[in-house]
Amino acid sequence: MRQYLIKRLLLIVPTLLLVTAIVFTLSRLIPGDVVAMMVEENTYAKDLEEMRAKLGLNRPIHVQYVVWLSQVVRGNLGESLWTRRPVLGEILRRLPVSLELGALAIAFALLMAIPIGVLSAARQDTWPDYLARSFAIGGLSVPGFWLATLVVVLPSLWWRWTPPIQYIAWHEDPWGHLVQFAIPAMILGFASAASLLRLTRAMMLEVLRQDYVRTAWAKGLGERVILLKHALRNAILPVITILGIQTAQVAGGTVVMESIFGLPGMGRLLLEAISYRDYPVISGVNLVLATIVVLSNLVVDLAYAYIDPRIHYR
């Protein structure tokens, strides 16, 4: 296990290098000149060139990347082009909001997908199964940003009520804080729940047809014991695999949800940075998000050995 963990940690380095190189390059291909945006109504080209030289944007992209990467190795993600604040400090201030939203979304997806998926497989071709499949199809078909927009707009038109938009800190009002996060977390986890539900149902149906499950039925074991102890334990491994992939989807969805519901997280920071062409912030946020996704997949792989003792890593 230790050797496997070391190998996976070493593989994270080239993965992050590739991600940062792509993001660093693509962010500078976004239409619009950040220097022109900062120097308004300037009639002298040399002023723009002086600003570019001051910000280090007059050098080739590969040189800028090497300089930025050398700072990252030392734990410095640079400074915002607009506020001149350290990017790392801004990310650390907003990271808890994004982590809380993502964790609640994944928790909602699991609490919805696994029980309903097991019930759907156990009651195949009955009305609970039809409802579960309809829920899964709806979750995969309805865009999250569209559903979030409806949740904000329609209640305000019909009942003169909107979800809380002004951010409520935990220490100010714990209940209000949870209520504010509940709606965007459920919407964000809706699509993930649909995917996990379909996979849980499919894997449960496959496992329930195995000989050892038929033997358990023949021995007179209870339905709960057969479903949860024998079937689900073997059917859950592919679901965990997809859960690692869903982490990336949830991380990307926070950008939209935080913007719609006014949550001051990293997703909203990234969207604002893209709008203002704030390259250090864009690169820093993407580096942190990529690290979270890669580490989440590592945790998922390590969870295999805990769930199934037959699996050993070398």
N, C-alpha and C positions, 0 to 999 in steps of 0.2 A: 504493500500500500504506500509506503514512504517513497519508494522509487517512482511509482506511478504519479504520486502527487508532485514530486520534483520535476518530472518530465512535463506534466501539464502546466506547471507554473512557468517553466522555461518556454513553452510554446506560446504563452500569453504575450511574450515580448514581441516576436515578429508579427503576431496578429494585431497588436495595438499600433505597431509601427506602420503597417499597411493601412489601417483605418485612419490614423492621423495624417498620413501622406495624402490619402484620397480627399479627406475633408479639407485639409489645408489648401490643396490645389483647387478643389471645386468652389470653395468659399470665395476665392479671389477671381473666379470666373462669373460671379453674380453680376448682372448688369448694374452699372452705377459706380461712381467714383467717390469713395469715402472722403477723400481730401476736398473734392469739389463741394461735397455736402457740408464739410466743416468750415470751409472758407467761402462764405456766401458773398455774392455780388463782387467778386474779385475780378479786376480787369487786367491784372498783371500775371502772366504765366509763371514768372519766377517766384511769386508768392506760393503758388501751388507746388512748385518744385522744392522750395525750401521746406514746406510742410511735409512733403513726402520724405525728404531727407531726414527731417527731424523724427518722423515716425518710423523710419527704416523701411519704407515702402518703395523706395527707388531702386533697391537691389533686386536681382533675379529671384524668382520664387524659390528655387532650390536652396539658395543662400539664406533666404528668410526662414525656410523650414529648418535648416541645420542650426541656425541661431536659436530659433524657438525651441527645438528639441534639446539643445544643450542647457537651456534654462529649465526645461521640464525635468531633466535628470537631477537637477539641483533642487527640485521641489518648487520651482517658480513658474507659474503659468502665464506670466506677463501682466501687463496692465491694460485696462480698457482704453481704447482710443479716445473715447468721449469723456468719461468721468475720471480717468487716470487713477482709478482705484485698482488694487490687486485683484486679478481674476479669481485666484484661489479663495480669497476671503469672501467674495461675492457668491461663489459656488457653495462654500461651506455654510453660508447663511441661508441659502435657499434649498440645499440638499435635503434637510429633514422633511420639508413639505412634499417634495417629489417622492421620497422614499415612503412616506406615510400613505400618500395617494396610491402608489404602485402596490404596496403591501395590502392595503384594503381591497384593491381591485382583484388581486390574485386570490385573496382569502374569499371574497365573494364568489369568484369563479369556481373555486374548489368546493365551497359549501353548496353551490347550486349544481355543479356538474356531476360530482361523484354520487351523491345519494339519488338524484333523479336518474342518472345513467344506470345505476344498479337496479332501481325499481323498474325502469323501462325494459331492461333485459329480462328481469324475473317475470314480468307481466307482458311478454311479447305479444304483439297484435291484439292488445286490449286498449280501452280508452286511455289509461295512463300512458301507455306507450305512444299512442297517437299524439297526445298532448305534448309529451317530451320531445318527440321528433318535430312537431310544429314549432316548439320553442327554439330548438336548435336551428331549424331553417330560418326562422325570423332573426335570430342572433347573427347568423352569417350573412343575411341579406341586407339588414338595416345598417347604414353607416353610422358610426358613433357620433360624428360631428352633427349630423342631421337630427339624431335623436336628442342630443344635448341642446341644440337650438330650440327644438320643440318644447323641451322641458322648461326652458327659460321664457319663451315667448307665449305659449298657449295659456299657462296659468295666469299670466299677467293680463291677458285679454279676457279670460272667462271669469276668474275669481279675484282679480286685482292682487295677486300674490306672485312673488318671484323667489327663487332660491336665494339665500344670502350670498351677495356678491362681495361685500366688504369683508376682508379676511379677519377671522376671529382667532386669536391666539389661544393655545390650550390653557395657559395660566389665567387668562381673562375670563373664559367661560368654557369649561370642559365639554358640557353638553352641546352648546352651540357650535363648538369646534367640530365635534363628531357629526353633528347634523349637516354642517357645511360640507364635510368630506364624503358623507354617505352617498349623496346623489351622483356626483361625478365618479366616485369609485364604482358604483353599481353600473353606470353606463359604460365606463371603461372596461369593466370586467365582463360585460354582456357578451361580446364577441368571443372572448376567451372561454367563457363558460359554455357557449354553444359548441365550439370545437372539442373541448374536453368531454362534453356530454356525449357527443357522437362517438368519440373514440372509446370512452368507457363502456358504452352500450355494446359496441362492436366486439370489444375484447371480452366482455363478460359473456356474450352469446357464444363466442368461440370456446371459452374455458368451460362453460356449463355443459358443453357437449363432450367433454373429455371423459375418459373411462373412470378416472379416480373420483370425479364428481358423481357419476352414476353409482359408483360403489358407496359413496357417502350417503346418497339417498336410500340405497338398498339397506344400509345398516340402520336406518331410522334416525339419522341425525336431524336436528331441527333446521328449518329453512334459514334462520338467521346465522347459525353456525356455518352452514354450507356456503352461503353467499359471502359472508364477511371474512371468515377464517380461511376457507379453502379456495374459493373462486376469486374474490377481490384481491387477495394478496398476490396472485399470479397474474391477474389482469391489469394491475396498476402500473407495472413497469413501463409499458409504452405510453401511458398517460403522463407519467413523470417526464419522459423524454420530450413530449410535446409541451409540457409545462415550461421546460427550459427555453424552448423557442418562443412561447407566449410571453416570456419576460421581455424579449426585445420588442414585441408588439405593444406591450403595456408601456414600456419606456418611451416609445414613439408616440403613443396616444396621450401621454401626459402633456405634450406640447399644446394640443388642441384643448383638452379639458381645463388645463390651468388658465388658458386664455379666455375661454368662455365663462368660467365660473370665478375668475378673478383671484386665483390662488398664486401667491408669489413663489413659485417653484422654479426649478431649473428649466422646465419646458417653456415657461413664459419668458424666462431670461434669454433662452436660445432664440425664440421668435423675435424678441426685441433686438437682439444682436444682429440677426439676419436683416431686419428692416433698416438698421443703421450701418450695416456693413462693418460691424465691430469684430474684426477678424480674430483677435486674441480670445475674446469671449466665445466665439463660435468654436474655435479649436479646443479650448479648455473644457467647455460643456460636453462636446462630443467625445473627448478623451475620457471624461468621467462616466458618461453613459455607456461607452464601449467597455470600460473596465467592469462596470456593474453587470452587464450582459454576459461577459466572458466568465466572470467569477460565479454568476448564477448557474451557468451551464456546468461549471466544475462541481459545484455543490450538488447539482442533479446527478451527475455521474457518480459521485461518492455516495449518494443516497441509495444507489442500486445495491451496493454490498450490504447496507444495513437492512434493506427490505428483503432481499433474497440472499441468504447466507451461502448459496451455491456459487455466487459470483465472487471471484477473487481477482484483484489487480496486481500486476507485477511490473 
